[in-house]
Amino acid sequence: MNFGPEGSLTNTGRRDGYYVNAASFQGFEPDGTSGVSVAPAGDVDGDGMDDILIGAPGVKQAYVLFGSSGYAAFRRQLTMGNLNGFDGFKMYGEHAGDCAGYDVAAAGDFNNDGVDDLVVSAMLSNAGEVDGGNTYVIFGSQFDAKLDMIPKKKPDGTYGAAIIADCDIEVVSSAGDFNDDGFEDMALACPSNADGSGTVFIVFGGDAIKASTELSDL
């Protein structure tokens, strides 16, 4: 990550050029593929600073790194396995091989509670389908260091929601307020459906989000 523009290139006296004022975030598991997807997350913890969302589908995880003025320190490094709930947190998919984190995006304020939300694709998580996966919406809040994308303690939609598909949701994105109802919406793309024609779903936000939604019901 590069910071700038002013002062972003700093000559430290070396003859081979300039350093870039930046921070680096390291994956921590072999074949974790951290960084396959990266997106701005908005301000998901409500502290007034923007955050970053990183997918690691090789280990069915996604990471949120909280924005901080501390990253202005020169060449700051952080290992994502050490996120502690203060500098960020880890999200875990439901089962091995579900590719949670294949794509990630900011969802805007999907449930209209004043805090930005997240959307994470786990395109192979729907074990009941030959090709199918879930997309998880995680509502912005104060977070623990680790959490399951589908929490066992709060299955009622107050924490987040699962959007269930019978195709591989490979791309997720905010759609803005697509239907002009005052709520942020999201777009989910399934380019590899049964006949290869591709489908994009628009899921409307609201203030009464169900714990799970079947895209086939839309």
N, C-alpha and C positions, 0 to 999 in steps of 0.2 A: 504494500500500500504506500503510495506516495502522497506527501503533504506539500502544499504549496498554494499558489505559485511563488510568492515572495519568499526568498530564502530557501527554496526547495533544493537548490544546487549549492553545495557548500564546499569550498576549496579548503582542504585540511593541510595544505603544504605538500601533498604528494605530487609527483611529476607526471603521473599517468592520468590526471584528470580530476573529476569532481565526484564526491559522494552524493547520493540522493537522500534527502531527509525522508525517512520511510520507516515503516514497521513491517515485520514479517510474522506470519502465523503458521506454525508448523503442525502437520499431522503427526500422529503418534502410533499408528498401527500399520504394519506392512500391508500393502494392497488395499489400504483404506480409501484410496483415491480422493483424499480431501482436496477440494477445489474444483471438482468436476462441474459444480454449479456454485456461483457466487452472486449475491445480489444485495443491494441496499435494503435494510429491513425497516426503515423508518425508526421511530422512537418507541420500541416495544416495551421498555421498562418505565417510560414516563418521566425520565429525569431531564428532559430538555435537550439531549444529545442523540444524534442519529446512530444507529447500530448497523451491524453487518451480519448477513446470514450466509453460511457456507455449508454445502452438502458434501457428504462422504458416503456415497452409496455402497462402496465396497465393504463397509462395516455397518450398514443400515443406520447411519447417524446423520444428524445435522447439528451445526453449532451456531449459536448466536454470540457475537462478540460485542459487548457494550461499548459505545463510544465514550471516550474519556480524554480530558486534556493531557493526561499522562502519556499518551502516545506521541506527544510532541517531542519527547526525549529522543535523542539521536539514535537511530538503528535499534529501536525497541523490538524485542522478540518475545513471543508468547507461544507455548505449546498448547494446542487445543485440548489435549487430554488433561491438562491441569486447571481447566476452568472451574471456578469455585462458587459461582452464584453471585459474586460481586463484579468480576470482570466479564462474565458471560456464563453460558450454560450449554449442556449437551442434551439433545433429544434423541431418543431411541425408537426405531421401528418396532413392528410387532414380532417379526420372526426373521431368522437368517434367510438371506437371499431375497428379501422384499425390495431391495434397492431404494430404501428410504433415503432421501437426499438427492435423488437423481436430478430433480430440478427444484429450485427454491425461489421464492419471490416475496416481496412485501405485498400484503393484502389490503393495505390501507386500513381504515377503521371499519372492518367488515360488520361488526356487531354494534357499531355506533355507541360505544361506551366512552369515547374520548381518548382511547389508547390505540396505537397502531397494532395490527395483527400480522401473522405470518401464514404462508401457505407452503407446504412441503409435499412433493410427489414421492410416493412409494409404489412405483408402477407395477411391481410384481407381487403385491401383498395380498391380493384377493385369491386365496387358495382354492376357492370354490369355482373359479373360472379357468379355462385353458389360457386365455389372455385376459388379464384384468388386474386392476390395482386400486388402491385407495389413495386419495389425496387428503392431507390433514390440514385443518385450519387450527392454528394455535392462537388463542386470544392474548393480546398484550396484557401484562400484569407485572408483579414482582415474582421472580422465579427462584426456585432452588437450583443447585448446581447440576442436577440430573433430573430428567423427567421422561416418562413414556409418552409417545405421541397420542396414544389412546389410554388415558389414565384409568386405573381400576377404581379409584375412589370417587370420581366425579363423572359418571357416564351420562349426565343429563344435559349436556350441551352448554353448561355454564363456564366450562374451562376451554372447550374447543369442540371440534366436530370432525367426523369422517365423511368424506364424499366418495361413494363406492361406484366403481365403473366396471363394465364388462369389456373394457379395452385398456390398453396401456396408455395412461396419461403421462406423456413425455414432456410436456411443456406447461408451466403454470405462470400466471401473470395477473396483476391487478387489471381490472377493466374500467376503473374509474366509476362514476355513477352512471352506468350504461342506460338504465331505464328511468333516470331523472326522478327517483323517489326519495332522494336525500341520503341513501345508503351506498357505501362503496360495494362494488361487485367484483367478481373475479372471472377470468377466462381460463379454461382447461382444454388443452389440445390433445387429441388422439389421432395422430397422423397415420397410424398403422392399424386401423380397424380392419374388420374381416375382409372387405373387398379392396382395401388399400386406398379408398377415396378420401379418407380423413374426415374428422369431425371436430369442431370446436364448440364447447359448451360454455354458456354464460350462466354463472350461478349468482343469484341476486342476494345481496346482503340484507340484513334486517336486525331488529332488536329481539327476536324470538327464534334463535337458531336452534334447529334440532340437533341431537347428538349424532345422527347419521342421516344421510340423504342418498338415495339411489339415483344415479344419473338417468337410468332407464325410465324413471318416473317423471322426468322433466317434460 
